[in-house]
Amino acid sequence: MNERVLQTLLGHTDSVSSVAFSPDGSRIVSGSYDNTIKIWDVESGCVLLTLTGHTDSVMSVAFSPDGRRIVSGSKDKTVKLWDVASGRELQTLLGHTDSVSSAAFSPDGRKIVSGY
């Protein structure tokens, strides 16, 4: 197997805990222990947006199937929905009693599952 690093994405100030490609492969989302989420352009490796709002480490990130939203789970016990185009926080979901280590969209993008 011929493996090689294509790019190193620099920008988070602490460890990265989760990464995911957008459905069309043009962007990457990353969540970090620095409490932020970054959206990256795959081609250039540049940060397109930095999403802030979590008050503790971001443990899980995922794009919706249409690529228009991101879901994130955090050690702050919340799940957040984000608009990819603007970087705006759309909703905060409460109810977890511990860190949220995983969050994902259903295949149709209408539901979210999360766990710790």
C-alpha positions in Angstrom: 0.0 0.0 0.0 1.4 3.4 -1.0 0.4 5.7 1.9 1.4 9.4 2.2 0.2 12.5 3.9 -1.5 14.8 1.5 -2.0 17.7 3.9 -1.7 18.7 7.5 -4.4 21.0 8.7 -3.2 23.4 11.3 -5.4 25.7 13.4 -6.7 24.1 16.5 -4.9 24.9 19.7 -5.5 21.5 21.4 -6.0 17.9 20.4 -8.5 17.1 17.7 -11.1 14.5 18.8 -13.3 14.1 15.7 -13.2 14.7 12.0 -15.6 14.1 9.1 -15.8 14.8 5.4 -18.8 16.6 3.9 -21.0 14.4 1.7 -19.5 16.0 -1.5 -16.0 15.7 -0.2 -15.2 19.4 -0.5 -15.0 20.2 3.2 -13.8 18.6 6.4 -15.2 19.4 9.9 -13.1 18.9 13.0 -13.9 19.1 16.7 -11.3 19.8 19.3 -10.4 19.9 23.0 -10.0 23.7 22.4 -13.8 23.8 22.5 -14.1 24.8 18.8 -15.3 23.3 15.6 -13.5 24.2 12.3 -14.7 23.8 8.8 -11.9 23.3 6.3 -11.6 23.5 2.5 -10.2 20.2 1.4 -8.4 21.6 -1.7 -6.6 24.4 0.0 -6.4 23.2 3.6 -7.6 26.6 4.7 -10.1 27.2 7.6 -13.4 28.4 6.2 -15.1 28.9 9.5 -14.5 28.5 13.3 -17.6 27.6 15.2 -17.7 28.6 18.9 -20.3 28.0 21.5 -19.4 24.8 23.4 -18.0 25.5 26.9 -15.9 22.3 27.0 -14.1 19.9 24.6 -15.9 19.0 21.3 -15.9 15.2 21.2 -17.9 14.4 18.0 -18.8 16.2 14.8 -20.7 15.1 11.7 -22.2 16.6 8.5 -25.8 16.2 7.7 -26.5 14.1 4.5 -27.2 17.2 2.5 -24.0 18.9 3.8 -25.9 22.0 5.1 -25.7 21.3 8.8 -23.3 20.0 11.4 -24.1 18.2 14.6 -21.6 18.3 17.5 -21.4 16.6 20.9 -19.3 18.0 23.8 -18.0 17.3 27.2 -20.3 20.2 28.2 -23.2 17.7 28.0 -24.8 19.4 25.0 -25.5 18.5 21.4 -25.5 21.5 19.0 -26.7 22.0 15.5 -24.9 24.4 13.2 -25.5 26.0 9.8 -22.6 25.3 7.6 -22.9 28.3 5.3 -23.0 30.9 8.1 -21.4 29.0 11.0 -24.4 30.1 13.1 -25.6 27.9 16.0 -29.1 26.7 15.2 -30.0 24.8 18.3 -28.7 23.4 21.5 -30.1 20.1 22.7 -30.0 19.4 26.4 -30.7 16.3 28.4 -27.4 14.4 28.7 -26.1 14.0 32.2 -22.5 13.3 31.1 -20.2 14.1 28.2 -21.6 13.5 24.7 -19.0 11.4 23.0 -20.9 10.6 19.8 -23.5 12.4 17.6 -24.7 11.6 14.1 -27.5 12.3 11.7 -30.0 9.7 10.3 -29.6 8.9 6.6 -32.5 11.2 5.7 -31.1 14.0 7.9 -34.3 14.4 9.9 -33.1 12.9 13.2 -30.0 13.0 15.4 -28.7 10.3 17.6 -26.2 11.0 20.4 -24.6 9.1 23.2 -22.0 9.1 25.9 
